[in-house]
Amino acid sequence: MRKALLMLFWAATLSPAAWAQVLTADQVPAQVKQAFQTKFPAVKKPEWKIKSDKNYEAEFIRASAEVTVKFDTTGKWLETETQIAQARLTKAVRDVLANRFSGYKLIETQSVELWNDPGAIFEVHLDNQSEILKIQIYANGNILSKSATPKSKP
């Protein structure tokens, strides 16, 4: 239950691009569905959403992991995020988190594949008493991006 609430919180607060409208499969353009089926032929019924950036997102479970895939309006694959165990983070990533973000708690880890970057990328979500961080970091420990969302005070 806590994890589900946390996921809803992330979806609602991280960025304007987090806003999404749930779609039925018949509301998704044929070229987007075709691109999805080409990339993930074994997945039969993903949950579809359209994001505020007008990209389409498909969510599904594969090998007990939550997977989110994003396509543009023409069906071009943009990214795949796959939930992973914290233990799968590289030592370099764990070292950066321990040294630069020691006051934060690690709450979610994902592997990320981007259409324009062949490098191994991880996405980690961290929080402390005042903010939530979303960090994309290469396997070697170099930070690709970082965004912070302040926590609202009761």
JOSULBEL-V940518 format. One record per pair of residues at least 6 apart in sequence whose C-alpha atoms are under 6 Angstrom apart, sorted by the first residue. I is the first residue (numbers start at 1). J is the second residue. Records with the same first field share a line. If there is no record, write none. Layout:
BEGIN
I: J ; J
END
This chain:
BEGIN
11: 18
17: 52 ; 53
19: 51 ; 52
20: 49 ; 50 ; 51
21: 49 ; 50
22: 48 ; 49
23: 48 ; 49
31: 75
32: 75
35: 75
46: 58 ; 59 ; 60
47: 58 ; 59
48: 57 ; 58
49: 56 ; 57
50: 56
55: 71 ; 72 ; 73
56: 70 ; 71
57: 69 ; 70
58: 68 ; 69
59: 67 ; 68
60: 67
61: 67
65: 83
66: 82 ; 83
67: 81 ; 82
68: 80 ; 81
69: 79 ; 80
70: 78 ; 79
71: 77 ; 78
78: 114 ; 115
79: 113 ; 114 ; 115
80: 112 ; 113
81: 111 ; 112
82: 110 ; 111
83: 110
84: 109 ; 110
86: 109
90: 139
92: 140 ; 141
93: 141
104: 126 ; 127 ; 128
105: 126 ; 127
106: 126
107: 125 ; 126
108: 124 ; 125
109: 123 ; 124
110: 122 ; 123
111: 121 ; 122
112: 121 ; 122
120: 138 ; 139
121: 137 ; 138 ; 139
122: 136 ; 137
123: 135 ; 136
124: 134 ; 135
125: 133 ; 134
126: 132 ; 133
130: 150 ; 151
131: 149 ; 150 ; 151
132: 148 ; 149
133: 147 ; 148
134: 146 ; 147
135: 145 ; 146
136: 144 ; 145
137: 143 ; 144
END
